[in-house]
Amino acid sequence: MPLSPWTAHHIEHCEQQTGLKILSDEHSLGLFSVDFGGLAYSKPAAVFSPPTTQALQHVITYADENCLPVTVRANGLSQSGQSLPIAGGLTLRMNLFDAVHEQNDSFIWVDANASWSALLAATLKESRVPFVTPYNLNLSIAGLISVGGVGAASFKHGVAASHVHALEVATANGEIQQVDATSPLFRACLGGQGQFGVITKVAVQLRPCGRQVRTFFLSYTDREQWLKDLAVFKHHADFIEAFCSPALAGAKVTATGRQPFAEWLFSLQVSFEYDSLPPELTNFGNDIKPWKVSHCQDETMESYLFRHEPRIQAMKTSGQWELQHPWYECLVTHDVVVSELDYLLRSLPLYFATMVHLVPISGRQPAGFFMGPGHADFFSVMILNPGVPHALVPGCLEAIRKMDERLLAKGGKRYLSGFLGSDLSPNYWAAHFGTDYTAWSTLKRRYDPKGIFCSILCNHNMTEE
């Protein structure tokens, strides 16, 4: 069913129904015309920040009755227009849904736009944490689980969306439903990109945690040993971060002129929770063979979980936060890492790949429409540069295109928060969801039959390709 644009009449009628202001001035609309990536642009017809569930229901019901497009926006930290409306669409800004509610031993209820840092402020007092926390704790709870949610514990626990006890969701007809794993709507909303309803509350599962964390910082020059040691630590550690860092070696002559090149070093940061007795590296046998133990440190669990906050603040104070962010995240098997990593490191522009993260992920836990490469264990290859100036963006996008060309052809699946490209092929979503594409299409028609929930990435025709 074709959607109609929001007009001044629609906005005025909604304001009369709710008694609340809907923003439609040029300044406000301009603020919500881009996302964190800075690579996609789409100006909404209006922006509404519902202060209550009832106000949210009124606007959604009105949109559904009149076939008007709605795009859910949390903090707008995606890069390919996931939170940007189609032409004539309304942006539903969820910033006022930010409360942290009651908790028990196994889960805590939070509003959709509550941050992971706010959640931790409540649960760490009881020595409990979520099974998976993201690197950036300022992300919204619902925004993260609508994509998946990757973190340093993903090698053990999968993605954050695998550890949700229940959801409260506003569907296209304005109905509020509280759903759990027995409901198809629950599955649809996890990894669902905000396409099936508006998540208003989330019950995040919790686990007990140690009070302290010891981290070993290990450096490698041998890629194979690095991967071998990573495999060993997956059986023992509580958190793992693995990455490749370029050491500039000079500028070599190429067909297009001199180009900087690098030797790559490989690093592991392996962390262990404890209360009284910290582990020693010797506990893990003689098979662990780093080139160098660069550092070892102990800190509180809170300090560890917030370890990336200084980097995020540095990006903001230095102006990098305002640059464009062509981030890349692709989920691939171990075999693809072994066969492709050397090529990628040799070919990536250094201004784009300031660091390459390799995140091990367990695929054993179900997580809605989060799509992995179909193996029990796999990796996310991530390039999360601090930002690049406009002149360098075309080279970054060409690097992304070439990586997709190689990795998707070998069964890779893009993680749907990064930059996916500006012109997706007609069969992109069918290829991405694979055998789950029929289920996606069926649930979309069931819970949003008029297709009002959409974005410039996921438009209302994506199930009709």
N, C-alpha and C positions, 0 to 999 in steps of 0.2 A: 504494500500500500504506500503510495507516495506521501512524503511528509511536506507540510507547509511551513513557511518561515514565520517566526514570531513577528508580529506587527505591533504598532503602538496601541492598537485596540486590544490585542491579547494581553499586553503588559498592563494596561490600565484595568482590564477586567480582573486579572489575577491580583493586582494590588487591592482592588475593592473587596475581593473574596477573603484575602488574608489580613488586610489592614496593615500590610508591611510594604516597604519600599523595594522595588526591583530596579537595580541600577541599569541605566541605558545611556548615560552621558559618555561622550567620546573619551574622556580621560579614564574613566573606570573600565570601559571596554578595551582600551589599549593595554591596560595592565594585565588582562587575561587573554591576550591574543597570541602569546608565545608560551612555550614551556622551558624547562631548564636547558634543554639541548640548544635552543636558539636556532634550530634548523628548520622548523616548521612554523607557519603563521596562519592564523585564522581568527578573525575578529567575531566575537559573539554578538548576537542581536541584543542580549541582555544578560545580566549576572544577578543571581539570587542566592543569598546566604540564609537558609532557613534557620531560625533560632530554636525551633521545636519540631518534634516529629509530626505534629498536626499541620504545621505550616508546610512541611515537606510533602505530606500527603496531598494537601490542597493543590499544590503546583503540579505534582506528578499526575494527579487525576485530571486536571484541566488539560495538561499537555496530551495525555492519552486520548481524551475525548475529542480533541481538536487536531490530532495527528501532528503535534509540534515536537521537533527534536530537542533532546536534553542530553547534555554531557556532564558526567560527574567529575568533579575536580577536587582532589585533596590538596596536596602542596605543589602540584604541577611539576614534579621532578623527573618526568620521563623526557624522552628526546625525539620522538617521532610523531607527536601530535595525539598521543593517547588521551590527553586531557583537554584537547582543543575541539571546539564544536564544528560541525559542518555549517555551511553558509545558512544564515538565518536561525541558527540554534541558540538555545539558552544554556549558559554555564551554571551548573548547580554547585556552588561553592560550599563545601562541607566544614568550613573552618570553625563553626560554633559547636560542632559535635566533638568535643574534646575532653569530656570528663572521664575520670577513672572511677569505677564503681566497686562493688563488693568482690571479695576474693575468698576462696576456700583453699584447702590443701592442694587441689588439683587443677584449678583454673581461676581466672579473674575476668570479670566483665569490664569492657572499656568501650567508650564511644568510638565511632569509625575514624575520626580524625585525631584521636589521642595519639601522642607520639610514643615510640618505644622507650624513650628516656623517661616519660611520665609514668609509664607502666612499671619500669624498673625501680623508680623512686618508691613505689608502693610495695613491690614484691621483695626487693633486696632486704628490707627490714625483717622479713620472715625467712631469709636465706632460701628464697625460691626465685627461679628465673624461667623464662620461656625456653623451650627446647632449642630454638634457633632464633638468634637476634641478628639484625642486619648490621653492616659496617657503619652505616649512617643511622644513628638512633633518633634523628629528627624526622625520619620518615613516618607517615601515618600508618596506623595498624591496618586499616582496611585497604589502603592503597597498596601496601606491600603484599598482602595475601591475595589481592586481585591479580597479581602477577606471579607470585610464587614465594619469593623471599629466600635469598641465599646468604649464608654467613659462615663463620669459621667452624661451626659445629655441624655443617651440612654433610660432611663426610660420614657422620654417624647417624644423624637424625633427618636427613633429607632437607626439604624446604619448610619455611614457616607455615605455609598453607596446609601442611600435613598434620599440624598440631593445633587445630581449632576444635573446640568442644561444641560450639553452637554459634549461630548467627541470628541477628534480627535484621530483616530485610523488608524494604518497601518495594513492592512490585509495581508494574506499570499501571495497574488499576487502582493504586493507592492503598492497597491492603498491606497491613503490617503482619509479617509472619516470623515466628521464631522457629528455626529449623536446625536439625542436627544431621548426623551422617545417614540417617534413614530417609532423608528427603532429597529428591533430585535437584531441588533449588539450592540446597547446601553445596552439592557438588558443582553446580553451574557457577556459583559465585566465587568459588576458590579457583584462582587463575582465570577468572571470567572477564577481566578487563572492564568491569562495570557495565556489561552488556545485558544482564538479566534482571537487574534490580539495583536499588541503592542500599548498600549495607549501612545500617545505622548503629549497630552494636556488634561486638565480637567477644566471645568467651575464649580467651587464649589459654591453652593448657600450660601448666607449670610443672617444674621438677625441683627437687631439693638440690642445693649447690653447696660447694665448699666455700669457706670464707676467704681463702687465699688462692692465688694462681702463680705458679712458677712457669716461666717461658724460657726456652732455649732458642737462641738465634744462631742458626747453622748456615754456613756458606759452602757452596760447591762450585767447582769448575767442570765437573763431569756430570753431564745431563743424565746419563743412565744411573749413576749412583744416587743422584738426587731423587729420581723417581723410585728407585729401590728403597731408599730410606723412608720416603713418604709412605710407601706401601706398608712398611713395618710399623710406623707410628700410627697408622690408621687403626691398628689393633690395641693401642695403648693410650693415646692422647685424648684430651677432652676438646681441644681446639687446634686447628691447623690452618696456617696461611702459607701459601707457596707462591713464589713469584720469580720472574726473570728480570734482571736489571742490566741495562746496556752500559758498558764502559767504553767511552769514545776512544777509538783507535786512530782516527785521522780522517782524511778526505781522499778517496780513491777516484781515479779517472774512469768515467763511464761514457757511454754514447751521448748522454745528455749533459755532460760536464762533470766537474768534481762533485762527489756526493759524500757526506759524512758516513762513516760506518763504525761498527762497534763490535767488541767482544762481549759475549753475554755471560753473566754470572747467574747462578741459581741459588735461591735462598729458601729455607724453611724456618718458620716460627712455630714451634710446637709447644703447647701449653697444657698444664695439668692442674686440676683443682686439688686442694688439700686443706685440712684443718690444722694439723699439728706437724706432721712429718713430710717435708717436700721430697719429691723424687730426685734421683741423680741420673745423669745420662748413662752412667755405667750399668744402670738397671736393665738396659735394653740390649745388652750383649755386644759382641764384637762385630756384628754385621753392620752396625751404624758407623759410616765412614765419611763424615763431612771433611771437606778440605780444611775448614776452620770453624771452631766454636767462637763466634764473634762476641757473644754476650750471654749472660744468664741473669734473670731478675725475678724478684718476688714482689707481688703487689696484691692489693685487695681485689676481690671479684668486681666490685664497682669500678675501680680504676682500670682493670683490664677491659671490661665491656665498653668503657668510654674511651678506649685508646685512640680512636680515629678522630675524636672531636678536635684536637689541636690542628690537624691537617685541614679539616673543614673550615675552621675559623681562619686559618691562614689563607685559604682560597678566597674567603670573603673580604678580609682586610687588604689583601694584595690586589684585588680587582679581578682575579681569575674567575670568580663566581659569575661575573657578568659576561665572560667570553662565551663563545660557542663550544658545545660539548658533544662532539661526535663519538659517543661511547659505543663500544662493541662488546657484546656478550653472546657467546654461542656454546651450546651444550653438545659435547662430543664424547665418543667412547675413548677408552684408554688406547686402543689400537690407532685411532686417528691422531691422538696426541703424539704417539711414538713416530708415526709416519710423516706428520705435517709440521711439528713444532720447529724443527731446524729450518725448514723452508720459510715459515712465517717470520722467524726472527731475522733471517737474512734479508728478507724483502720488505719488511715494514719500515716506513719512514720514521726516523727517530723523533721528529717533532710530534708525531702521532703516538707512537708507542714509547712513552717515557718509562713505562713499566708494563709488563705483561703478567697478569695474575692467572694462576691455574688453581681453580677451586674444586677439590674433590667433593662429590655429591652422592649420597645414597639414594637410589631410585626405588627402594623397597617399600616406601610408605606411599599410599595413594594421596593425590593432591589435586582433585578436580580436573580442570583443563590445563594444568601445568604440563607442558609437553617436553619430555626428555627424549634422548635418542633410542630408547627402548631397551636399555641394559640395566642390570641391577645396580651397577656403580658406573659413574661417568664423571666428566669434568666440565666446568664452565671455563672457557677461555675468555678472559676479560681484559679489555683495554679501557681504563677509566682515567684518561688524562685530565689534568687540572683545568684544562681549557686551552683553546687555540685561537689566535687572531684570525680574522675573516679571510685574509689572503691565503692561509694555509688550509682552509676547510676543503677546497676541491681535492687536494692530495689525500686528505684523510678519507673522504668519501670514496675515492677511487680505491684506496686500500681496503675499505670495508667491502666494496663490491667484489674485489678479487678474493678476499677471504671467504665471503659467502659462496662464491663460485666453486671454491675447492671444498669447503667444509660441509655445505648443505648437500653437495653431490655425494658425500660419504655418510649421509644419514644424520648430519648435525641438525639441531633445532635452535632457532634464535630464541633467546630470553626476551620476553616482550616488553621490556622497559627501555631498551636501547634504541639506536637509530636503525630502522629496518630498510630505509631507502625511500625515495620520493615517488617512485613509480613501481609499485608492486605488480607482479604479473597477475593475469586474471585467475590463475589457479593457485595463488599463493596460500590462501587459507586452507584450501582442500589439502595441499601438500603439507602444510604445517600440522594440522590436526590429524591427518592420516585416517586411520580407521575410526577415530573419534569424531570426525567431521559430521557424520550423520547425526550423532547424539547432540553435538553442538547446535546444529540446525533445528533439530526437533525441539530441544529445550528453549531455544530462542523463540520459536513460534508459539510455544506453550506459555511462556512467562512474559513475553513482550511481542505479541502478535502484530502490532502496528509498527514495530521497530523504532520506537521513540528514543531508546537508549543507544547512542551512537557517538562516534568521534570521527575526525578526519582520517584516523588510522583504521578504525573499525566502523565502517558506515553501515547503514541499515540494509544494504544489498549484499553484505558479505556472505550471507547464507543462500544467495540466489545466483552465484556465479556459474 
